[in-house]
Amino acid sequence: MGMSSGMSYRLASGQDRQDETGSTRRVVLGAAGVAAAAAALAACSTSSGGGDATPSPVSGIPTSEIPLDGGKVIAGARVVITQPAEGTFKAFDAICPHQGCEVTDIVDNVIRCPCHGSTFDATTGERIAGPAPRGLTTLPVTLTGSTISVR
Ligand code: FES
C-alpha cells in the first residue's frame, strides 16, 4: 500500500516538473524512504507487540516434526520447540528479547535470531552471544505419546 502510493507520487511529480526533477525526486525519494522505514517499524512493533504479551499455547505437535539437535518454530504461536537430546523436548518463547524478532534457525542446539545474530542455548534458552539482554523464556512442555503440547 505505502509502496505503490509512493511510486505513483514519484511518477506524477516527474512528469509535472521536468526542470526540477533532480531535487524533487530526491525529496520525494527521501520521504518515501522514511515512510517505508516507518511502515516497517510499525509492522515490526505491531507483530512483536502481540508477542510481548505471551506465546499462544500449542498442542498436537508430532515429535517427528522436531529434529534432534534442532527444533521448529511453530508458525503463528511464537513458540519454538527443540529436541536437544533424543526424546527430550524443550520449548521457549520464540520472540528474541533484544528487539522482538522471532527466532528462526535451530542448528546444533543453538537457536538463532535472524535480526542481529543473538544466539541461545536450545536446552536452557540461555543467551550464548549477541545483543539480546537475556535468554529466551522457557515454556512448559507436555509430552503425550508422540505429540507435544506447550503452554
Ligand atoms: S532482535 Fe534478536 S538479535 Fe536483535
Residues whose N, C-alpha, C, O or C-beta is under 5 A from the ligand:
A	BS01	FES	C96 H98 Q99 G100 C101 C113 C115 H116 G117 S118
